[in-house]
Amino acid sequence: MKRKSSLIAMFLALVLLSITVLGCSSNNGNAGEPSEPSANNENARGSSEPSENSGATTYPIQTDKKLTYWGEYITVKPTVAEVPFFQEWQKRTGVPVEFISPPAGQEKESLNVLLASGDLPDMIEYDWFSFPGGPEKAINDGYILRLNDVIDQYAPNLRKYLDEHPEIDKMIKTDNGSYYTFPFIRGDDLLQVYQGPIVRKDWLDELGLQIPETIDEYYTVLKAFKEKKGVAAPLSFTGIGALGNGAFVGAYGANRGFFQEDGKVVYGPMQPGYKEFLATMRKWYAEGLLDKNIATVDGKALDANITSGQTGITIGNAGGGIGKWTPALKEKDPNGILAPAPYPVLNKGDKPKFGQKDHKYTTYDNVAISATSKNAELAAKLLDWGYSEEGHMYFNFGQEGVSYTMVDGYPKYTDLLMNNPDKLAPAQAMSLYIRGNSGGPFVQDKRYIEQYMQLPEQREALEIWSNTDADKYSLGLSTPTSEEASELAKIMNDVNTLIDEMSLKIILGSEPIDAYDGYMEKLKSLKIDRAIEIKQAAYDRYLNR
């Protein structure tokens, strides 16, 4: 499910923060003993001093305190307090929680006012990675706690998981080594992938063709769709941005953004392969294989193309693509089949260099403890429960006998979720009883996605689209400093505009392919080298965390 698109109609997904605020794996092990705090884990300004009470927590906790929790939650219930998941969560942990939700459509403004007021709840679920200046600045500005000591003393389940998964541990810290959140973690590669090429499999079967793997095979299929099926837009997608994860352009060893090779940061459109990619797309467009409206295709137009049989290949999601389009397609063509295809390569048998793949730590749907909280210890214990064995099962599957049953050791969702008696869609029903299909303070279990993706083509898609070398070239969760971020944003605003303009003009034939070289010279004047330098510095710091 797509990083943000995956959150559609889901819960506690917090909105982006304005720059103007204040001016400025499943963890199946039992809770263990916390590790000793390191010598440099002093709390940042505004943080609470932990007490001597450390070690594994016994749940439910006996307490007369009530915590406050800020976040957006979209549900069929009138209030968050009426959602069975949150009711049972409080019961099992023993911690009463008051949930504070922003007015619909006013999330950004509400959070800005909240932070500016200084009257903060105990917990805030938000993408602190996107905070202007990053989470370290949010700590230094006195909004959220530096959690190093808190995790060591009050979160043995999370501490154990991070000790066993150093690659995740690196991701959830700042360059200065500060923990700032109780993270949402994707526990399997299948959970990191949701997007890739999609093809009309029934047309392939009719024409005696195989699922394409190479650029040449894709070309053959597109030609057949146009000439033998009379398809108006054989290949269509929503703009050049749809290729950013490496679809088609990845076959030429480039992508639409930054990546690293052998530790050196490079910018995809500056690689020789990007020019080859443009030449290929230009040829396909001239031959009528690429949607003639590719410059203006939006989601609605693509939906119509797919479901009306005007497009045979696209780039889409397993859920919002195959899952959404298949029922509509079958209403018009009962034999219609949408199937996943591999990211294309140049040579048969090669492994795709790029492909869509989220990080295992997703920066949204994570929970920070506010710097002003008087209950940091209790909040940490509440949040740490999600990383325990019981919490893991509950967050992913809900209540046994209600939302799932164990079948031969496998937690199988009941009809309450998958065939809801009140006619709720699975996503709506899940929003009442689990958080496995959204996010929060826990490790997501792949057994959720195995059931959520109900069509065999959807499940197959996750396997096929996962087969790339995307991790090998990733920059990880490297972050520029506050000063670098401002400079980088200004540079890349101009750079992205130029690259999109160049790409479309060359593909549409309004400029010759050799115009690419002139655009590369112009990139230099826009300070692309400085942008690469900033990205390299951030990546080097990330490696040294």
Residue, then its C-alpha position, 0 to 999 in steps of 0.5 A: m500500500k502506498r506510503k501516503s496513498s496507503l493511508i486513504a480512509m485509514f487512521l491517525a495519519l497526521v498532516l504535514l506541519s507548517i513551517t511557520v509554527l512558532g516562527c521557527s518483524s514481528n516481535n514475537g519475543n517476550a518482554g525482556e530486561p531493558s539495556e543499560p542507558s549509554a553515557n551520552n543519553e542525557n535528555a534534551r531540554g524540556s525532557s522528563e527525568p526517568s525514575e528508578n522504576s525500570g524493567a519489564t511491565t506487567y499489564p494491565i497497569q494499575t494507574d489512576k492517571k489518564l493520558t492524552y493522545w492527539g491524532e487524526y482517525i477516520t472511522v465510521k464511528p462518531t468518535v474515536a472513543e467509540v472504536p472497539f480497537f481503542q477501547e480494548w487497547q485501554k483495557r488490556t494495557g490498563v491505561p485510560v486515554e483521552f483521544i483528541s482529534p482535529p476537526a475534519g479538514q483542519e488538521k494542519e491548522s489544529l496541529n499548528v495551534l496546538l504546538a504554538s499554545g504549549d499546551l501539549p497532550d502526552m502523545i502526538e502521532y505525526d510524521w516528525f521526519s517532515f518537521p521543518g529542520g527534522p525531529e532533532k529540531a523538534i526536540n531542541d524546540g521543546y516539542i517532543l522528548r529525546l527518548n533514549d533514556v525513556i526507551d532504555q528504562y520503560a520500553p523493554n519490548l521496543r529496546k529488544y526489537l531494536d537490539e535485534h534489528p540494528e538496520i531498523d535502529k539506525m533508521i529511527k535515530t537522528d544523525n545525533g543519535s536521538y530516538y524521537t518516536f515509537p515507530f511503525i515498522r513494516g515487518d516483511d519485504l512484502l509490506q514495503v512494496y505496493q506498486g509496479p507494472i500492470v498488464r491485461k493478461d487476458w489480452l496476452d493469452e488471446l494473442g499468444l504472448q507472455i508477460p513481458e520482462t524486457i523493454d523489447e518484450y514490452y514493445t512487442v506487447l504494446k504493438a500487438f495491443k495497438e494493431k490487433k486489439g485496436v487499443a487507443a492508449p496501449l501504455s498510459f500512466t499519470g505523468i512522468g512522476a509515475l516513473g519515479n520509482g524506476a518503471f521503464v527508466g530503471a531498465y536504463g540504469a537511472n531513475r527520476g531522483f537521487f540514488q547511490e552507487d558504491g557510496k556515491v550519490v548521483y542524480g538519476p536524470m543526469q545519468p546517460g541511461y536517462k537520455e536513452f529512456l527518453a529516446t525510447m519513450r519518444k519512439w513509442y509516443a511517435e508510434g502511438l504506443l504511449d497515451k497521446n494525452i500523457a502530459t495531462v492524464d490524471g487518476k480519473a482519466l487513467d481509471a477510465n482508460i483501464t476499465s474501458g479497455q483503452t489501455g493495456i499496460t500501466i503503472g499502478n498499485a496492488g490495492g488502488g490499482i488491481g484491486k480497484w480496477t478489476p471489479a469495474l473492468k469485469e462489469k464491462d468485460p467478464n473475461g478481463i484480467l489485470a495481472p502484475a508484470p516485472y519492472p522491465v530490464l534490457n536483458k532477459g534474466d537481469k534483475p531490475k535495478f529499481g522499483q517502488k519500495d518503502h523503507k521498513y521504518t515509515t516515518y508517518d504513523n509514529v508516536a512521540i511523547s511531548a516534552t511537557s508531558k508529566n506522564a512520560e513513563l506511563a506513556a512509554k509503557l503504554l506504547d511499548w505494549g505494541y511491541s510485545e507478543e500480545g500487543h503485536m497480535y492485537f495491533n495486527f489482528g485484534q481480538e481472537g474470536v472476534s476479528y480473527t481465529m487461529v486456524d492451524g497456527y495462522p491468525k485468520y480474519t473473521d467475516l466481521l472484517m472480510n465479509n462484514p454483516d453491516k456491509l462495511a468494506p474490509a478496510q472500514a471494518m478493519s479500522l474498527y478492530i485493528r491497526g494492521n492495515s494502517g500504522g501505529p506503534f507496532v511491527q506490521d505482520k505480513r499475514y495481514i497483507e496476505q489476507y487483505m489482498q484478496l485477489p490472487e493477482q494482488r498477492e502475486a504482484l507483491e512477490i513480483w514487484s519485490n524482486t528488484d535491487a531497490d535496497k542496494y541503491s537506496l539512500g536510506l533515511s538520510t536527512p539534511t540539516s535544517e540549513e541544508a534542507s532549506e537550501l536543497a528545497k529551493i534548488m530542487n524546486d527549480v530542478n524538478t520543474l526543468i526535468d519535467e519540462m525537458s522530459l515531456k518536450i522530448i517525449l512528445g517530439s517538440e524538441p529533439i533528443d539532443a536537446y537533453d545535453g543543453y538541459m544538462e548544462k542548464l542543470k549546472s546553473l541551477k546548482i544541481d552539484r550543490a544538491i548532490e553535495i548536500k545529499q552526499a553529506a546527509y548519506d555519509r552522516y546516515l552511514n555513521r549513525 
